Amino acid sequence: MTTLVGYSKKVLEHFKNPHNFGSMKNPTALGQVGNPACGDVMKLYLKITKNKSGQDFIKDIKFETMGCAAAIATSSVVTDLAKNKTLDDALKLDNKDVIEALEYLPDIKIHCSLLAIDALNEAIFNYYQQTNHSISESLQKKHDRITVCQTRINH
């Protein structure tokens, strides 16, 4: 039996009642990542539109995650953090923001927060590719690193 000892109340709340859980019909973009070491797989769906200032922003966001309590909780939190943000602001989010929102994450589960941010970055990268938007060097490097990890999973 797996125990959830060591998780904050916020982690347990997001695990038991995840926000924005489920698939999305006709998403504007999709980010999918996995971790070969632990077996967690995350899909993040984005519905992107323009705000009043003409900037691309995340109007809706959903996730599907197969993984542990921390993987589900971090996926849930990343959707809360990114929803209604411009893509530029969403790209500024990092795993420390996820951990802070959860109030605590055991060291052995920090990789889940990184994976959730990777899923968000991949979804935005996917959108930029589809729309021929210029991709920053920073986002390209993140995508290249994630691609290497995904290649290991698939082989």
Residue frames as a rotation matrix with the C-alpha (Angstrom) as fourth column:
MET 1
0.579 0.816 0.000 0.00
0.816 -0.579 0.000 0.00
0.000 0.000 -1.000 0.00
THR 2
-0.345 -0.672 0.655 1.35
0.646 -0.677 -0.354 3.40
0.681 0.300 0.668 -0.97
THR 3
0.161 0.346 -0.924 1.33
0.914 -0.405 0.008 6.06
-0.372 -0.846 -0.382 1.70
LEU 4
0.433 0.061 0.900 0.94
0.581 -0.782 -0.226 9.76
0.689 0.620 -0.374 1.07
VAL 5
0.694 -0.270 -0.667 3.01
0.583 -0.334 0.741 10.74
-0.423 -0.903 -0.074 4.09
GLY 6
-0.354 -0.916 -0.189 5.24
0.668 -0.389 0.634 13.74
-0.654 0.098 0.750 3.44
TYR 7
-0.469 0.270 0.841 2.86
0.715 -0.443 0.541 15.58
0.519 0.855 0.015 1.13
SER 8
-0.982 0.182 -0.059 1.43
-0.126 -0.846 -0.518 18.98
-0.144 -0.501 0.853 2.01
LYS 9
-0.250 0.966 0.064 -2.31
0.275 0.134 -0.952 19.49
-0.928 -0.221 -0.299 2.37
LYS 10
0.145 0.262 -0.954 -2.24
-0.726 -0.627 -0.282 21.36
-0.672 0.734 0.100 -0.96
VAL 11
-0.760 -0.453 -0.465 -0.69
-0.648 0.576 0.498 18.38
0.042 0.680 -0.732 -2.75
LEU 12
-0.864 0.455 0.216 -3.33
0.350 0.851 -0.392 16.09
-0.362 -0.264 -0.894 -1.31
GLU 13
-0.006 0.885 -0.466 -6.13
-0.062 -0.465 -0.883 18.53
-0.998 0.024 0.058 -2.23
HIS 14
-0.010 -0.063 -0.998 -4.94
-0.937 -0.347 0.032 18.74
-0.348 0.936 -0.056 -5.85
PHE 15
-0.931 -0.333 -0.149 -4.43
-0.362 0.890 0.277 14.98
0.040 0.311 -0.949 -6.02
LYS 16
-0.683 0.713 0.158 -7.89
0.467 0.593 -0.656 14.17
-0.561 -0.374 -0.738 -4.68
ASN 17
0.502 0.863 -0.056 -9.69
0.571 -0.379 -0.728 16.97
-0.650 0.333 -0.683 -6.55
PRO 18
-0.540 -0.824 0.173 -7.51
0.673 -0.299 0.677 18.00
-0.506 0.482 0.716 -9.50
HIS 19
0.192 0.522 -0.831 -8.37
-0.136 -0.824 -0.550 21.25
-0.972 0.219 -0.087 -11.24
ASN 20
0.266 -0.018 -0.964 -8.86
-0.899 -0.365 -0.241 21.31
-0.348 0.931 -0.114 -15.03
PHE 21
-0.574 -0.462 0.676 -8.58
-0.282 0.886 0.367 17.53
-0.769 0.020 -0.639 -15.34
GLY 22
0.387 0.696 0.604 -9.58
0.281 0.535 -0.797 15.84
-0.878 0.478 0.011 -18.59
SER 23
-0.518 -0.515 0.683 -9.06
0.793 0.011 0.609 16.04
-0.321 0.857 0.403 -22.30
MET 24
-0.179 0.408 -0.895 -10.09
-0.183 -0.908 -0.377 18.94
-0.967 0.097 0.237 -24.51
LYS 25
0.409 0.369 0.835 -11.89
0.767 0.357 -0.533 18.81
-0.494 0.858 -0.137 -27.83
ASN 26
0.593 -0.188 0.783 -10.04
0.650 -0.463 -0.603 20.68
0.476 0.866 -0.153 -30.56
PRO 27
0.519 -0.475 -0.711 -7.20
0.507 -0.499 0.703 22.11
-0.688 -0.725 -0.018 -28.47
THR 28
0.917 -0.302 -0.260 -5.13
-0.398 -0.713 -0.577 24.86
-0.011 0.632 -0.775 -30.03
ALA 29
-0.009 -0.973 -0.231 -2.00
-0.727 0.165 -0.666 23.10
0.686 0.162 -0.709 -28.78
LEU 30
0.969 0.223 -0.107 -0.92
-0.111 0.778 0.618 19.96
0.221 -0.587 0.779 -26.97
GLY 31
-0.040 -0.984 0.172 2.18
-0.888 -0.044 -0.458 19.26
0.458 -0.171 -0.872 -24.92
GLN 32
0.945 0.296 -0.141 3.02
-0.209 0.876 0.435 15.69
0.253 -0.382 0.889 -23.98
VAL 33
-0.067 -0.986 0.154 5.94
-0.802 -0.038 -0.596 14.65
0.594 -0.163 -0.788 -21.82
GLY 34
0.901 0.293 -0.321 7.03
-0.059 0.815 0.577 11.67
0.430 -0.500 0.752 -19.79
ASN 35
0.206 -0.838 0.505 9.70
-0.979 -0.176 0.106 10.63
0.001 -0.516 -0.857 -17.36
PRO 36
0.240 -0.130 -0.962 11.40
-0.411 0.884 -0.222 7.31
0.880 0.448 0.159 -18.15
ALA 37
-0.775 -0.632 0.030 12.68
-0.270 0.287 -0.919 6.95
0.572 -0.720 -0.393 -14.58
CYS 38
-0.821 0.484 0.303 9.30
-0.307 0.073 -0.949 7.05
-0.482 -0.872 0.089 -12.84
GLY 39
-0.754 0.515 0.407 6.86
0.653 0.655 0.381 6.31
-0.070 0.553 -0.830 -15.66
ASP 40
-0.079 0.741 -0.667 4.79
0.328 -0.612 -0.719 9.52
-0.941 -0.276 -0.195 -15.28
VAL 41
-0.687 -0.023 0.726 3.16
0.718 -0.176 0.673 10.76
0.112 0.984 0.137 -18.48
MET 42
-0.234 0.576 -0.783 1.48
0.336 -0.708 -0.621 14.16
-0.912 -0.408 -0.028 -18.80
LYS 43
-0.420 0.219 0.881 -0.65
0.852 -0.238 0.466 15.67
0.311 0.946 -0.087 -21.56
LEU 44
-0.408 0.265 -0.874 -1.47
0.390 -0.815 -0.429 19.36
-0.826 -0.516 0.229 -21.40
TYR 45
-0.131 0.504 0.854 -4.13
0.982 -0.055 0.183 20.84
0.139 0.862 -0.488 -23.69
LEU 46
-0.673 -0.109 -0.732 -4.32
0.305 -0.942 -0.140 24.56
-0.674 -0.318 0.667 -24.43
LYS 47
0.356 0.702 0.616 -7.03
0.934 -0.295 -0.203 26.73
0.039 0.648 -0.761 -25.95
ILE 48
-0.525 -0.665 -0.531 -5.22
0.619 -0.727 0.298 29.88
-0.584 -0.172 0.793 -27.04
THR 49
0.462 0.650 0.603 -6.88
0.871 -0.460 -0.170 33.07
0.167 0.604 -0.779 -28.22
LYS 50
-0.489 -0.602 0.631 -6.07
0.482 -0.790 -0.380 36.79
0.727 0.118 0.676 -28.35
ASN 51
-0.204 0.395 -0.896 -6.71
0.892 -0.302 -0.336 39.09
-0.404 -0.867 -0.291 -25.41
LYS 52
0.776 0.608 -0.170 -7.93
0.512 -0.764 -0.393 42.70
-0.369 0.218 -0.904 -25.75
SER 53
0.382 -0.738 -0.557 -4.34
-0.448 -0.675 0.586 43.82
-0.808 0.026 -0.588 -26.31
GLY 54
0.710 -0.048 -0.703 -3.92
-0.677 0.230 -0.699 41.35
0.195 0.972 0.131 -29.17
GLN 55
-0.422 -0.885 0.196 -1.59
-0.904 0.394 -0.165 39.06
0.069 -0.247 -0.967 -27.23
ASP 56
-0.043 0.322 -0.946 -1.93
-0.198 0.925 0.325 35.29
0.979 0.201 0.024 -27.32
PHE 57
-0.479 -0.092 0.873 -3.24
-0.875 -0.037 -0.484 34.03
0.076 -0.995 -0.063 -23.99
ILE 58
-0.925 0.110 -0.363 -4.36
0.126 0.992 -0.020 30.75
0.358 -0.064 -0.931 -22.48
LYS 59
-0.319 0.903 0.286 -8.15
-0.789 -0.421 0.448 30.90
0.525 -0.083 0.847 -22.42
ASP 60
0.776 0.534 0.335 -8.54
-0.630 0.667 0.398 27.30
-0.011 -0.520 0.854 -21.29
ILE 61
-0.335 -0.905 -0.262 -6.20
-0.803 0.420 -0.423 24.55
0.493 0.069 -0.867 -20.17
LYS 62
0.788 0.539 0.299 -6.72
-0.616 0.700 0.361 20.90
-0.015 -0.468 0.883 -19.25
PHE 63
-0.347 -0.935 -0.079 -4.51
-0.928 0.354 -0.117 17.97
0.138 0.033 -0.990 -18.41
GLU 64
0.901 0.376 -0.215 -4.42
-0.329 0.917 0.225 14.20
0.282 -0.133 0.950 -18.37
THR 65
-0.116 -0.967 0.229 -1.72
-0.931 0.026 -0.365 12.63
0.347 -0.255 -0.902 -16.23
MET 66
0.831 0.164 -0.532 -0.88
0.010 0.951 0.309 9.04
0.556 -0.262 0.789 -15.53
GLY 67
-0.260 -0.966 0.011 1.33
0.032 -0.020 -0.999 9.00
0.965 -0.259 0.036 -12.51
CYS 68
-0.511 -0.073 -0.856 1.72
0.807 0.301 -0.508 9.41
0.295 -0.951 -0.095 -8.79
ALA 69
0.447 0.707 -0.548 -0.02
0.868 -0.490 0.076 11.85
-0.215 -0.510 -0.833 -6.45
ALA 70
-0.073 -0.563 -0.823 2.71
0.257 -0.808 0.530 14.46
-0.964 -0.173 0.204 -6.98
ALA 71
-0.897 -0.235 0.374 2.47
0.399 -0.067 0.914 14.18
-0.190 0.970 0.154 -10.79
ILE 72
-0.090 0.952 0.292 -1.27
0.906 -0.043 0.422 14.75
0.414 0.302 -0.859 -10.68
ALA 73
0.500 0.266 -0.824 -1.00
0.714 -0.665 0.218 17.59
-0.490 -0.698 -0.522 -8.16
THR 74
-0.428 -0.729 -0.535 1.73
0.228 -0.660 0.716 19.41
-0.874 0.184 0.449 -10.09
SER 75
-0.773 0.242 0.587 -0.24
0.610 0.026 0.792 19.04
0.177 0.970 -0.168 -13.33
SER 76
0.281 0.948 -0.148 -3.30
0.941 -0.242 0.238 20.50
0.190 -0.206 -0.960 -11.61
VAL 77
0.329 -0.221 -0.918 -1.33
0.508 -0.779 0.369 23.43
-0.796 -0.587 -0.144 -10.18
VAL 78
-0.756 -0.655 0.011 0.38
0.353 -0.393 0.849 24.25
-0.552 0.646 0.528 -13.46
THR 79
-0.363 0.704 0.610 -3.05
0.816 -0.076 0.573 24.59
0.450 0.706 -0.547 -15.09
ASP 80
0.603 0.577 -0.550 -4.13
0.783 -0.559 0.272 27.01
-0.151 -0.595 -0.789 -12.35
LEU 81
-0.002 -0.721 -0.693 -0.93
0.384 -0.640 0.666 29.04
-0.923 -0.265 0.278 -12.70
ALA 82
-0.849 -0.462 0.257 -1.06
0.370 -0.171 0.913 29.24
-0.378 0.870 0.316 -16.51
LYS 83
-0.101 0.903 0.418 -4.78
0.994 0.079 0.070 29.79
0.030 0.423 -0.906 -17.12
ASN 84
0.842 0.539 0.034 -5.59
0.539 -0.834 -0.121 33.31
-0.037 0.120 -0.992 -18.38
LYS 85
0.211 -0.842 -0.496 -1.90
0.080 -0.491 0.868 34.20
-0.974 -0.222 -0.036 -18.70
THR 86
0.680 -0.173 -0.712 -0.31
-0.728 -0.278 -0.627 35.45
-0.089 0.945 -0.315 -21.90
LEU 87
0.889 -0.401 -0.222 2.04
0.297 0.873 -0.386 32.93
0.348 0.277 0.896 -23.47
ASP 88
0.045 -0.904 0.424 4.97
-0.119 -0.427 -0.897 35.19
0.992 -0.010 -0.126 -22.58
ASP 89
0.003 0.012 1.000 3.92
-0.966 -0.260 0.006 35.16
0.260 -0.965 0.011 -18.90
ALA 90
0.914 0.361 0.184 3.20
-0.394 0.896 0.202 31.42
-0.092 -0.257 0.962 -18.95
LEU 91
0.618 -0.749 -0.239 6.72
0.270 0.488 -0.830 30.78
0.738 0.449 0.504 -20.26
LYS 92
-0.132 -0.663 0.737 8.12
-0.584 -0.548 -0.599 32.61
0.801 -0.509 -0.315 -17.22
LEU 93
0.723 0.438 0.535 6.62
-0.690 0.409 0.598 30.01
0.043 -0.801 0.597 -14.87
ASP 94
-0.293 -0.806 -0.515 9.06
-0.608 0.573 -0.550 27.50
0.738 0.152 -0.658 -13.45
ASN 95
-0.029 0.294 -0.955 8.97
0.367 0.892 0.264 24.53
0.930 -0.343 -0.134 -11.12
LYS 96
-0.902 -0.295 -0.316 9.62
0.402 -0.301 -0.865 26.76
0.160 -0.907 0.390 -8.10
ASP 97
-0.645 0.748 0.153 6.27
-0.732 -0.663 0.155 28.46
0.217 -0.012 0.976 -8.77
VAL 98
0.105 0.669 -0.736 4.60
-0.309 0.725 0.615 25.04
0.945 0.163 0.283 -8.82
ILE 99
-0.363 -0.334 -0.870 6.28
0.647 0.581 -0.494 23.96
0.670 -0.742 0.005 -5.57
GLU 100
-0.997 -0.008 0.077 5.40
-0.043 -0.766 -0.642 27.25
0.064 -0.643 0.763 -3.89
ALA 101
-0.315 0.948 -0.036 1.74
-0.803 -0.246 0.543 26.91
0.506 0.201 0.839 -4.93
LEU 102
0.295 0.375 -0.879 1.73
0.038 0.914 0.403 23.41
0.955 -0.153 0.256 -3.41
GLU 103
0.766 -0.047 0.642 3.43
-0.589 -0.452 0.670 24.76
0.258 -0.891 -0.374 -0.27
TYR 104
-0.066 -0.831 0.552 5.85
-0.783 0.386 0.488 21.83
-0.618 -0.400 -0.676 -0.24
LEU 105
0.827 0.188 -0.530 6.98
-0.475 0.736 -0.481 18.91
0.300 0.650 0.698 -2.37
PRO 106
0.700 -0.606 0.378 9.33
0.010 0.537 0.843 16.18
-0.715 -0.586 0.382 -1.10
ASP 107
-0.067 -0.845 -0.530 12.77
-0.714 -0.330 0.617 16.28
-0.697 0.420 -0.582 -2.76
ILE 108
-0.707 -0.235 0.667 12.17
0.129 0.885 0.448 12.89
-0.695 0.402 -0.596 -4.34
LYS 109
0.105 0.860 0.499 9.12
0.862 0.171 -0.478 14.37
-0.496 0.480 -0.723 -6.15
ILE 110
-0.057 -0.204 -0.977 10.67
-0.133 -0.969 0.210 17.61
-0.989 0.142 0.028 -7.44
HIS 111
-0.925 -0.343 0.162 10.96
0.086 0.225 0.970 15.98
-0.369 0.912 -0.179 -10.88
CYS 112
-0.202 0.932 0.302 7.13
0.955 0.255 -0.150 16.03
-0.217 0.258 -0.942 -11.10
SER 113
0.471 0.336 -0.816 7.13
0.271 -0.935 -0.229 19.83
-0.840 -0.113 -0.531 -10.90
LEU 114
-0.493 -0.722 -0.486 9.74
-0.362 -0.338 0.869 19.96
-0.792 0.604 -0.095 -13.65
LEU 115
-0.813 0.235 0.533 7.68
0.534 0.665 0.522 17.60
-0.231 0.709 -0.666 -15.79
ALA 116
0.234 0.961 -0.151 4.55
0.830 -0.278 -0.483 19.75
-0.506 -0.012 -0.862 -15.39
ILE 117
0.281 -0.232 -0.931 6.46
-0.250 -0.954 0.162 22.85
-0.927 0.188 -0.326 -16.51
ASP 118
-0.804 -0.590 0.076 7.92
-0.124 0.291 0.949 20.85
-0.582 0.753 -0.307 -19.43
ALA 119
-0.362 0.756 0.545 4.39
0.879 0.472 -0.071 19.91
-0.311 0.454 -0.835 -20.55
LEU 120
0.584 0.554 -0.593 3.40
0.385 -0.832 -0.399 23.59
-0.715 0.005 -0.699 -20.53
ASN 121
-0.113 -0.728 -0.677 6.51
-0.456 -0.567 0.686 24.60
-0.883 0.386 -0.268 -22.44
GLU 122
-0.847 -0.192 0.495 5.94
0.265 0.655 0.707 21.84
-0.461 0.730 -0.504 -25.01
ALA 123
0.112 0.962 0.249 2.33
0.888 0.015 -0.459 22.92
-0.445 0.273 -0.853 -25.55
ILE 124
0.605 0.052 -0.795 3.43
-0.078 -0.989 -0.123 26.51
-0.793 0.136 -0.594 -26.16
PHE 125
-0.532 -0.834 -0.147 6.27
-0.344 0.054 0.938 25.32
-0.774 0.549 -0.315 -28.41
ASN 126
-0.546 0.428 0.720 3.71
0.714 0.687 0.133 23.26
-0.438 0.587 -0.681 -30.35
TYR 127
0.559 0.801 -0.215 1.48
0.603 -0.571 -0.557 26.33
-0.569 0.182 -0.802 -30.77
TYR 128
0.250 -0.550 -0.797 4.39
-0.416 -0.804 0.424 28.49
-0.874 0.225 -0.430 -31.91
GLN 129
-0.771 -0.534 0.347 5.37
0.030 0.514 0.857 25.88
-0.636 0.671 -0.380 -34.50
GLN 130
-0.196 0.802 0.564 1.81
0.892 0.385 -0.237 25.60
-0.407 0.457 -0.791 -35.82
THR 131
0.778 0.586 -0.227 1.45
0.493 -0.793 -0.357 29.37
-0.389 0.166 -0.906 -36.15
ASN 132
0.307 -0.769 0.560 4.96
0.786 -0.127 -0.605 30.04
0.537 0.626 0.566 -37.50
HIS 133
0.978 -0.013 0.207 5.65
-0.138 -0.784 0.605 32.22
0.154 -0.621 -0.769 -34.47
SER 134
0.109 -0.994 -0.028 9.31
-0.430 -0.022 -0.903 32.90
0.896 0.111 -0.429 -33.78
ILE 135
0.859 0.100 -0.501 10.68
0.324 0.652 0.685 30.58
0.396 -0.751 0.528 -31.11
SER 136
0.682 -0.622 0.386 13.12
-0.726 -0.640 0.252 31.99
0.090 -0.452 -0.888 -28.59
GLU 137
-0.151 -0.846 -0.511 16.49
-0.534 0.505 -0.679 30.32
0.832 0.170 -0.528 -28.12
SER 138
-0.693 -0.075 0.717 15.49
-0.714 0.208 -0.669 29.51
-0.099 -0.975 -0.198 -24.54
LEU 139
0.316 0.892 0.324 12.27
-0.740 0.445 -0.505 27.74
-0.594 -0.080 0.800 -25.57
GLN 140
0.585 -0.178 -0.791 14.08
-0.630 0.514 -0.582 25.91
0.510 0.839 0.189 -28.38
LYS 141
-0.535 -0.845 -0.016 16.69
-0.600 0.393 -0.697 24.61
0.595 -0.363 -0.717 -25.89
LYS 142
-0.404 0.486 0.775 13.93
-0.735 0.331 -0.591 23.41
-0.544 -0.809 0.224 -23.55
HIS 143
0.664 0.699 -0.264 12.20
-0.702 0.463 -0.541 21.66
-0.256 0.545 0.798 -26.44
ASP 144
0.200 -0.680 -0.706 15.47
-0.630 0.463 -0.624 20.02
0.751 0.569 -0.335 -27.56
ARG 145
-0.754 -0.471 0.458 16.12
-0.642 0.379 -0.667 18.73
0.141 -0.797 -0.587 -24.01
ILE 146
-0.038 0.847 0.530 12.57
-0.704 0.353 -0.616 17.40
-0.709 -0.396 0.583 -23.72
THR 147
0.637 0.255 -0.727 12.83
-0.753 0.408 -0.517 15.73
0.165 0.877 0.452 -27.15
VAL 148
-0.389 -0.847 -0.362 15.95
-0.628 0.531 -0.568 13.85
0.674 0.006 -0.739 -26.04
CYS 149
-0.726 0.176 0.665 14.08
-0.566 0.396 -0.723 12.59
-0.390 -0.902 -0.188 -22.96
GLN 150
0.337 0.941 -0.010 11.04
-0.734 0.256 -0.629 11.58
-0.589 0.220 0.778 -25.03
THR 151
0.277 -0.333 -0.901 13.26
-0.789 0.456 -0.411 9.69
0.548 0.825 -0.137 -27.47
ARG 152
-0.803 -0.585 0.114 14.60
-0.523 0.599 -0.606 7.64
0.286 -0.547 -0.787 -24.54
ILE 153
-0.336 0.765 0.549 11.04
-0.611 0.266 -0.745 6.83
-0.717 -0.586 0.378 -23.46
ASN 154
0.586 0.699 -0.410 10.00
-0.725 0.227 -0.650 5.64
-0.362 0.678 0.640 -26.90
HIS 155
0.269 -0.549 -0.791 12.99
-0.638 0.514 -0.574 3.35
0.722 0.659 -0.211 -27.43
